Amino acid sequence: MKNSRRSRVILLALAAAWSQYSPAAVNVDRTRIIMDAPQKTVAITLNNDDKTTPFLAQSWVTDADGVRTDALMALPPLQRIDAGQKSQVRITQVRGLTDKLPQDRETLFWFNVRGVPPKSEDDNVLQLAMQSQLKLFYRPKAIIRSSSDQPERKLTAERNAGHLTLRNPTPYYITVAWLGADRSHRLSGFSEGVMVPPLGSLPLKAVLPAETRTLWVGYIDDYGGLQMNRYTCDALNCAFKDAGATS
């Protein structure tokens, strides 16, 4: 009994490790999705990168809390993609429901796609369905951006007992992927990207030394690229100074 239980534990651990480090067979053609209110649909390309095995691709949309939503629908919800081939899924908005979303700011959703392999004839083969999740931002008409808009430059950082609080006065989510006193070293306490909500703030554990007068802020743009901005800091706040190069 103990050996059987131990085997199940080892199997679960191996499955978790495999799912964490193995690339998904069904991949998406972008890293984030922007849907403006006038758009009826947004087409997303799914690629089956496995050269020998067909996969089923299951697609759906959830809200910010991971609950399935009816405001945006992924169609078709299930499709077969042959080995090495690609297909499309369309995210379609249901007007009567998207009209009820906040009209003064973005709404965050998640686009989910799961690649399901065919059933193996060998009962001893462990098969796992790999799932990807992308941020999906819905923008109402009042805040549709032009290519020249730079709302991320309005983001500020406030010193608070040695730590930083990011303040976002814009109607857009801002994903911050880098905070550093220079472009090579992250701030202590900042290990991964964070998302600052529209018209909101986000306290961080990141530490900016009192003597530091320059802060580099890297954010993710609409196309998934990292943009670097340089900020100047006083004793209380850090504000945008100029733009750095694209990374």
N, C-alpha and C positions, 0 to 999 in steps of 0.2 A: 504493500500500500504506500509506504514512504517513497519507494523508488518510482512508483507510478505518479505520485504527486510531484516529486522532484522533476520528473520528465516533463510534466505539463508546464511547470514553472519555467524550465529551460526553454521549452518550445515557445512560450509566450514572450520570453525575453528576446529570443532570436527573431521572432516575428516583429517585435517592436523595433529592434535595431535595423532589420531589413527595410521596414517601411520608412524609417527615419533617414537612411542614407542612400537608398536606391532611387534612381530617377523614375518618375512616372512615365509610363508608356504613352499615355494620352496627354499631350501638352497644349497649352494655349498660346496664341500668337502675340500676347502682350502681358504686361505685369499689372495693369490696372485698367479700369473701364470708366469712361466719362459718358454720361447720357444727358444731353440737353433736353429740356422740356419739349421743344418742337419736333424732336425725333420720335417717330413712331416705333422704330426698331433700331437696334445696333447689332451688326453681324460680327460674330466672333469665329475665328478659324480654329478648329481643333486638329491637331496632328497626331497620328499614330506613329510614333518613332520606332516601334518594334517592326523589324523588317520581315518577320516570319509569322507573326501571330495577329489575327484580327481581335479587336476589342469592342466591347459595348461601352458607349460613352453615355453616362447618366448625368444630366445637367439640371440645376435648379437654383433659385435665388432665395436668400434669407435676409432678414433685417439685421440691424447692428447687433442684436442679441442672439443671432443664430436661429431665429424662428422663421419658418417658411412664410413667404409673403405672397399675396395675390396682386400687389400693385405692379410688380414686374414679373414677367413669366419667361422662362427659357424654353424655346421650341426648336426642334422636338425635344421632349424631356429624355428620350432614350433613342439611341441610334447605333448602328453597327458601322465601325470604321475598319476597313480592311488593312492588312499589313502594309506599312509604308505609305498609306494614303492619308488624305485630309478631308475634312467635311466642315460644315458650318452649323452653328447654333445661333438663333436670333433671340435677342432679349427684347421683349415687346412690353410696352407699358399699357396698363389698363387705365384709360383717361379718368374715369370716374373715381378711381382710387388715388392716382398720383396727384389729382387736383386737391386732395385732402392733406397732402404732405405740406410741411412748412414752405412758405413761398418767399421767405427772406433769407434762406440759407440752404446749403447742401444737405442732402439726406444720404447717410451711409447705408449701403447694402453690401452683401457678399454674393459673388457669383461662384458657384461650386460645380466642379466637374469630377466625376469618378470614373476611372477606367477599370472595367471588369473583364478579366481574361476568360476565355472559354473553359469549361469544365474539363479537367484532366481525366484521362482514362485510368491513370494510376492513382489509386486511393491514398497512396502514401506521399503524394506530392502536396506540399503546402502552397496554396494560392491565396494571394492577397489582392484586394482591390485598392488601387492607389488613388488618393483624392487630392485635388488642388483647390485652392481658395483664393480668389482675387477680390480686391476692393472694387466696389462699384459705386460711383458717386452720381447721384441724380441732382441736376441743377435746374431749378425753376427759371422761368423766363426772365424774371427781374434781375438775375445775377449771372446771366450767360457772359462768359469772358471773351474778349478779343485776344488775338495773338500777342498784342503789345501790353496787355495787363500784367502787372507784377504785384499781386496782392501779398505775396510772401514777404516782400520787403517791409510790410507794416508790422510783421511779427516783432515783438520786443521780449527781452529777458530781464527779469527783475531779481536782484540779489535779495535773498531772504535768509538771514542767519547762516551765511556761508554757502547756501544752496541756491539753485536757480528755479524760478517760476517762469514759464513761457506764457505770454499773453497774446491772444489772437483776436484782433478787432474786426477781422474780415468775415464774410459769410461762407468761407471755404474751409474745408479740412486742410491742415498743413501737416505733412509728414516730415518730421525732422529726423534725418539719418546720421547726422554728424554734429557734434559740438566739441570744439577744441580751442585752446589758446593759440594753436597754429593749425596747419593743414596736415600734420603728421601724427599728432598725439591727441587722443581723445581726452576729454575731461574725466577726472576720477569720478566714478559713480554713474557714468553714462556708457552703457555697454551695447545698446541696441536702439533701433529706431522707435520713435514715439509719434503718436498722432494727436495734434492739438485740435480740439473741436472748434467749430465756427463760433465766433462771438463768445469765446470762453478762455479758460486758462488751464494750465497743467503744471502742478508742482513736481519737481524732479529731485533725485538724490545727487545729481551732478554738482560738483564743487568747483567754483571759479575762485581762485585765490584772490584775496583782497587787492593785491598789487597789480593784478592783470588788467590791462586796459584795452585789450583786443580779444574779440571772440569770433571764431569762425563758425558759421551755421550752414550746414548742408541740408537741403530739402529735396524731395522728390517731385519733379514736375509732372505735368499731365501725360507725358510720354514715357515716364518711368526712368528718366535720366536724373543724375545727381547734380544739382546746381549749388555752387558755393558762394555765400555772401559773407562779407567782412563787416563786423559790428565794432563800434567803439563803446567803451564802458566808463562810467563814472562810479562813484561809491554806491549808487543805488540801482542804476539801470544800464542796459545795453541796447543800442539802437542801430539800425542799418546805416552803414557808411557807403560801401560800394560793392559791386558784384565781382566775384572772382571768376575763374575759368570754369567751364563745364567739365565734369569728371566722368 
